[in-house]
Amino acid sequence: MTDSPTKTMIVTGAASAAGLGFATALLLAREGHKVYLTDIDAAGAAARADELRTEGLDATGLAQDVTDEAAWKALVEHVTEKTGRIDGLVNNAGIAVLSWTADLDPASWDRQIDVNLKSAYLGCRAVLPIMERQGSGAIVNLSSVAGLVGIPGASAYAASKGGVRLYTKAVAMEVAAKGIRVNAVCPGVIWTDMQKVAIEDNPDQYDAINASIPMKRMGDPEDIGNMIAFLLSERAKYVTGGEFVVDGGLTAQ
């Protein structure tokens, strides 16, 4: 079964050229969908959308603070005014501030909860009325393997991503009978800008990280994008409330 090329998709946190959001937006656009890339980095989102348009793809970059309810309202109004519908939402925007709990200040805790977890709630809350009127729609929330197992020094990040997992399941149950599917994807260690910076600061950790992964390598952003694109597609029309781990076997040990 192939998807309609006229679907409208929103991907948050899509400004980084090496990020999960852009990899996902690229795959969705190449499948023929109309894609809105949003980010607090407005210039970055616009630049990524420009790159997609050079391929002849339908993409628009927009500024958005995912922690701001009014910004979500404005985004949904803009997209529906342009396209009349919202078929898919990828709540991808996120941050990680690594710190031991004793050294983690409340502002850093709050910021990670807001960007990683509250944003998923605000995004779902903003698009669900549109999807309910349509009688269809799909949402993918980005969790993490840090939301599955304990990772020292990542307590706030883990709390936010664990929250995303269970929030996803609850929302999925609320809207399953309305033709709307909601799933979570849990990436493992992926070769993004965040990892590149971390490795530059700690080059000895690169080999150690790869050695800890059964597949002996970090994942690529498109590995996550492929899973997200599948969950948004009609190929996953009977899939909701799930959590899909993409980690090279890391959490299977």
BELCOR-V618477 format. One record per backbone hydrogen bond with DSSP energy under -1.0 kcal/mol. NH is the residue of the N-H (numbers start at 1). CO is the residue of the C=O. E is the energy in kcal/mol with one decimal. If there is no record, write none. Layout:
NH | CO | E
NH | CO | E
//
This chain:
7 | 4 | -1.0
9 | 34 | -3.1
10 | 88 | -2.0
11 | 36 | -2.8
12 | 90 | -2.3
14 | 38 | -2.3
19 | 16 | -1.7
23 | 19 | -1.9
24 | 20 | -2.3
25 | 21 | -2.6
26 | 22 | -2.7
27 | 23 | -1.9
28 | 24 | -2.6
29 | 25 | -2.6
30 | 26 | -2.3
31 | 27 | -1.2
32 | 29 | -1.6
33 | 28 | -2.0
34 | 7 | -2.9
35 | 58 | -2.5
36 | 9 | -2.8
37 | 60 | -3.0
38 | 11 | -2.5
39 | 62 | -1.5
42 | 40 | -1.3
45 | 41 | -2.3
46 | 42 | -2.3
47 | 43 | -2.3
48 | 44 | -2.4
49 | 45 | -2.1
50 | 46 | -2.3
51 | 47 | -1.9
52 | 48 | -1.8
53 | 49 | -2.3
54 | 50 | -1.6
55 | 52 | -1.3
56 | 53 | -1.8
57 | 52 | -1.9
60 | 35 | -2.1
62 | 37 | -2.9
64 | 39 | -2.0
68 | 65 | -1.9
72 | 68 | -1.7
73 | 69 | -2.2
74 | 70 | -2.4
75 | 71 | -2.3
76 | 72 | -2.6
77 | 73 | -2.2
78 | 74 | -2.4
79 | 75 | -2.8
80 | 76 | -2.6
81 | 77 | -1.9
82 | 78 | -1.7
83 | 79 | -2.8
84 | 80 | -1.5
87 | 8 | -2.2
88 | 8 | -1.9
89 | 138 | -1.8
90 | 10 | -2.7
91 | 140 | -2.3
92 | 90 | -1.6
99 | 153 | -2.2
103 | 100 | -1.8
104 | 101 | -1.1
109 | 105 | -1.9
110 | 106 | -2.9
111 | 107 | -2.3
112 | 108 | -2.0
113 | 109 | -2.2
114 | 110 | -2.6
115 | 111 | -2.8
116 | 112 | -2.4
117 | 113 | -1.8
118 | 113 | -2.6
119 | 114 | -1.5
121 | 117 | -1.7
122 | 118 | -2.9
123 | 119 | -2.7
124 | 120 | -2.6
125 | 121 | -2.8
126 | 122 | -1.8
127 | 123 | -2.0
128 | 124 | -2.5
131 | 127 | -2.4
132 | 128 | -2.9
133 | 129 | -1.8
134 | 130 | -1.8
135 | 131 | -1.9
136 | 131 | -1.5
138 | 87 | -1.9
139 | 181 | -2.6
140 | 89 | -2.6
141 | 183 | -2.6
142 | 91 | -2.2
143 | 185 | -2.8
145 | 187 | -2.1
147 | 144 | -1.7
148 | 145 | -1.7
149 | 145 | -2.0
154 | 151 | -1.8
158 | 154 | -3.3
159 | 155 | -2.6
160 | 156 | -2.3
161 | 157 | -2.6
162 | 158 | -2.9
163 | 159 | -1.9
164 | 160 | -1.8
165 | 161 | -1.7
166 | 162 | -1.7
167 | 163 | -2.7
168 | 164 | -2.4
169 | 165 | -1.6
170 | 166 | -2.2
171 | 167 | -2.6
172 | 168 | -2.4
173 | 169 | -1.8
174 | 170 | -1.6
175 | 171 | -1.7
176 | 172 | -1.1
178 | 175 | -1.7
179 | 176 | -1.3
180 | 175 | -1.5
181 | 137 | -2.2
183 | 139 | -2.4
184 | 242 | -2.7
185 | 141 | -2.0
186 | 244 | -2.8
188 | 246 | -2.2
191 | 219 | -3.2
192 | 190 | -2.0
196 | 192 | -2.4
197 | 193 | -2.5
198 | 194 | -1.9
199 | 195 | -2.7
200 | 196 | -2.1
201 | 197 | -1.7
202 | 198 | -1.6
205 | 202 | -2.1
206 | 203 | -1.1
209 | 205 | -2.8
210 | 206 | -2.3
211 | 207 | -2.4
212 | 208 | -1.2
213 | 210 | -1.1
215 | 248 | -1.2
216 | 213 | -2.5
219 | 189 | -2.6
223 | 220 | -1.7
225 | 221 | -2.3
226 | 222 | -2.7
227 | 223 | -1.1
228 | 224 | -2.4
229 | 225 | -2.9
230 | 226 | -2.0
231 | 227 | -2.3
232 | 228 | -1.8
233 | 230 | -1.0
236 | 233 | -1.4
237 | 234 | -1.5
239 | 236 | -2.0
241 | 182 | -3.0
244 | 184 | -2.5
246 | 186 | -2.1
250 | 247 | -1.5
252 | 249 | -1.2
//
